């Protein structure tokens, strides 16, 4: 991969407050709970091409399957059989043929299951924190512990390429790797999206199917994020003096429409929606009842809705359109 990636759109500057409601408007962008038996331990949800939903709950050894009406109909793997088991799943994805990819941090592996629930391949990957299905029997995982952001493997476990450079945030290599963790997604064209969880200036990168950086969205000049960024930098400065730190989570969730390439980002309970070029469409704070906010840890984008999840609150359905939001300042 060339060390000089092409960058189409480098920086998106957001000026806050760029969302406002009409004075006296008390409406909320509120979600409705779905899959009501799912709560504590929920990690991810995906939908297969036949309409069934796959839900990952840690530390369960299986992925639960539900029909479109929310009724549980099965599990993956269909039988517990050694290598097919999930020890501690952290993420999952489904490709266009219906194969299921499970990142098993506890098992140091990515398991790929066929559409019938049988184990297709078991690939050794050190402590994978995420997984994204790609075309041509390949997949990507975060790779910050090995000096790059992402790594792409085939089903034989061959490392095909490393993608993305780490950002230098700390002199200690282990701490720097930790601070470069993030949220991973892909689209149907094979592009990869990576949102840094702890980077003080909120940043999302988009890489093409060959691993080249094609876009970067950064919100470092946004007034709304300045206090969080300053707190994150203070923690990093404390680490340089040898103190134990608890990194501040900046971006809490990432969702991508696999067809339109629209992007949703969660900053705690603030959900922002962008088009494929990084321009702001809308956004609002997310609630599950009028006075209870929801800070999602994952976002699953469907053609007609969003599914936002949080441990232990469960999974909630939100509209893709945020009718009460009004963009005051464009992001680009």
Secondary structure as UniProt FT lines:
FT   TURN            23..24
FT   STRAND          29..30
FT   STRAND          32..34
FT   TURN            36..37
FT   TURN            40..41
FT   STRAND          42..47
FT   TURN            49..50
FT   STRAND          53..57
FT   TURN            58..59
FT   STRAND          63..66
FT   TURN            68..69
FT   STRAND          72..76
FT   HELIX           82..84
FT   STRAND          89..94
FT   TURN            96..97
FT   STRAND          100..104
FT   TURN            105..108
FT   STRAND          109..113
FT   TURN            115..116
FT   STRAND          119..124
FT   TURN            126..127
FT   STRAND          132..134
FT   TURN            135..137
FT   STRAND          138..142
FT   HELIX           144..146
FT   STRAND          148..154
FT   TURN            155..156
FT   STRAND          159..165
FT   HELIX           173..179
FT   STRAND          182..186
FT   TURN            188..189
FT   STRAND          192..196
FT   STRAND          203..207
FT   TURN            209..210
FT   STRAND          213..218
FT   TURN            220..221
FT   HELIX           223..225
FT   HELIX           226..240
FT   TURN            241..242
FT   STRAND          253..256
FT   TURN            258..260
FT   STRAND          263..267
FT   TURN            268..269
FT   STRAND          270..274
FT   TURN            276..277
FT   STRAND          280..289
FT   TURN            290..291
FT   STRAND          292..293
FT   STRAND          298..301
FT   STRAND          306..310
FT   TURN            311..313
FT   STRAND          314..318
FT   TURN            323..324
//
